[in-house]
């Protein structure tokens, strides 16, 4: 094998390994990131994409106090429970640690799950 081919293979391996280690999703032809995973991992948490700026509430109702928000587009949720209906067409809310360190309930409409409640996440 030529030095050129060996170098190309080595660079490809480093690029692939780096992308897997950082969790970077591959870019699509349009330059957008591919859909991020959404599932319950071995730690029992739901890891899923979410709406940036989604608010977390004290209770599972918009009438309760806002505890903070999700400033990232990928978060984890420890459990789900029923609450007020929301624009997602159901009454499912997910409990998580918000980006300001407070715990809060996020309406499922702001969590990018295929359906709600998603996976085998426990109810709380």
Secondary structure, 3 states (H helix, E strand, C coil): CCHHHHHHHHHHHHHHHHHHHHCCCCECCCCCECCCCCEECCCCCEEEEECCCEEEECCCCCCCCEEEEECCCEEEECEEEECCCCCCCCCEEEEEECCCCCEEEEEHHHECCCCCCCCCCCEC
